Each structure stands twice: as structure tokens, then as C-alpha cells.
Amino acid sequence: MLGRLIAGLEARGMFEDVNIILVGDHGMVRTCDRKLVFLEELAPWIELKSDWVLSMTPLLAIRPPDGVSPAEVVAKMNEGLGSGKVKNGEYLKTYLK
């Protein structure tokens, strides 16, 4: 699709006069109900407090408070997800960003 846009602009001699801005909306990403993970199921490994959560659709973004190690939070979440005890845990891996 982008190639067609560029080709059309070039054919009309407008390519050098136009700025193309690409944006993405992660909120439009589809999710599958069979792959949902409920954060409450991670409770045996870590308690994710609601005030840590910045965003959770369709991806989870959290910011633990000062004094809580983000690397430790990620490690505990991945431990729970990989335990086989969290429904659909195999579909999710957390990363430190």
C-alpha cells in the first residue's frame, strides 16, 4: 500500500513536495479471547498493584514504584507465566524496557 502511494506521488511529480508520516495505533491490535492472561493468576509469584499499571490494552505497561526492582518484577512475572499454572501463560513473555 505504501509503495502505491509513493509511486502515485512520483508519477504526479509531487513526491519531493510531500511529507509522509506513518503512525501506528496499538489499541487497534486484535486480541484472541483464548489467549487472555489474567494478572490475578500471577499472585503466587508477584502482586501487581493497580497503581503500577499504566496501560493494559492490548499490551501491559507497568511502572513499579521506587524501591521495587523492575528486573525482579519481570523475572517473577516470567517465572509465573512459564510455570504452567497460569492459563495461557505460554502466550506471553514480559520484557524489561
C-alpha positions as CSV (number, residue, x, y, z in Angstrom):
1,M,0.0,0.0,0.0
2,L,2.8,2.4,0.9
3,G,4.5,1.6,-2.4
4,R,1.4,2.5,-4.3
5,L,1.2,5.8,-2.5
6,I,4.9,6.7,-3.3
7,A,4.5,5.6,-6.9
8,G,1.5,7.8,-7.3
9,L,3.2,10.8,-5.8
10,E,6.2,10.2,-8.0
11,A,4.1,9.8,-11.1
12,R,2.5,13.2,-10.4
13,G,5.8,14.9,-9.7
14,M,4.7,15.5,-6.1
15,F,7.0,13.1,-4.1
16,E,9.6,15.8,-3.2
17,D,6.9,18.2,-2.0
18,V,5.0,15.9,0.4
19,N,5.9,14.7,3.9
20,I,4.6,11.2,4.7
21,I,4.0,10.4,8.4
22,L,3.3,6.9,9.4
23,V,1.6,6.2,12.7
24,G,0.6,3.1,14.5
25,D,-2.2,2.6,17.0
26,H,-1.5,-0.4,19.2
27,G,-5.0,0.0,20.5
28,M,-6.3,-1.4,17.2
29,V,-4.4,-4.7,17.6
30,R,-6.8,-7.6,17.8
31,T,-6.7,-10.0,20.8
32,C,-7.9,-13.5,21.0
33,D,-10.1,-14.4,24.0
34,R,-8.4,-17.8,24.1
35,K,-5.0,-16.1,24.7
36,L,-6.0,-13.8,27.5
37,V,-3.9,-13.8,30.7
38,F,-5.5,-12.6,33.9
39,L,-2.9,-10.8,36.0
40,E,-4.5,-12.1,39.2
41,E,-3.3,-15.5,38.3
42,L,0.3,-14.3,38.8
43,A,-0.4,-13.6,42.5
44,P,1.5,-16.6,43.8
45,W,4.7,-15.1,42.2
46,I,4.0,-11.3,42.3
47,E,1.3,-8.9,43.3
48,L,0.9,-6.3,40.5
49,K,-0.7,-3.4,42.2
50,S,-3.2,-1.4,40.2
51,D,-1.3,1.9,40.7
52,W,1.7,0.3,38.9
53,V,-0.4,-0.2,35.7
54,L,0.0,2.5,33.0
55,S,-1.8,0.6,30.2
56,M,-3.2,-2.8,29.6
57,T,-4.9,-2.9,26.2
58,P,-3.6,-4.7,24.3
59,L,-0.3,-4.7,25.9
60,L,0.6,-4.3,29.6
61,A,2.8,-1.4,30.6
62,I,3.7,-1.1,34.3
63,R,5.9,1.2,36.4
64,P,6.8,-0.2,39.8
65,P,7.5,2.5,42.4
66,D,10.9,3.4,43.6
67,G,12.4,0.7,45.8
68,V,10.9,-2.1,43.7
69,S,13.3,-3.6,41.2
70,P,11.8,-3.7,37.7
71,A,14.1,-6.5,36.7
72,E,12.9,-8.6,39.7
73,V,9.2,-7.8,38.7
74,V,9.9,-9.1,35.1
75,A,11.7,-12.2,36.4
76,K,8.8,-13.1,38.8
77,M,6.2,-12.5,36.1
78,N,8.1,-14.7,33.6
79,E,8.5,-17.4,36.3
80,G,4.8,-17.4,36.8
81,L,4.0,-17.4,33.1
82,G,6.3,-20.3,32.5
83,S,5.1,-22.4,35.4
84,G,2.2,-24.0,33.5
85,K,-0.1,-22.8,36.3
86,V,-1.2,-19.6,34.7
87,K,-3.8,-20.1,32.0
88,N,-2.5,-19.1,28.6
89,G,0.9,-18.1,30.2
90,E,2.7,-19.7,27.3
91,Y,1.4,-16.9,25.0
92,L,3.1,-14.1,27.0
93,K,6.6,-13.2,27.9
94,T,7.5,-10.0,29.7
95,Y,10.4,-7.8,28.8
96,L,12.3,-5.0,30.6
97,K,12.2,-1.9,28.6
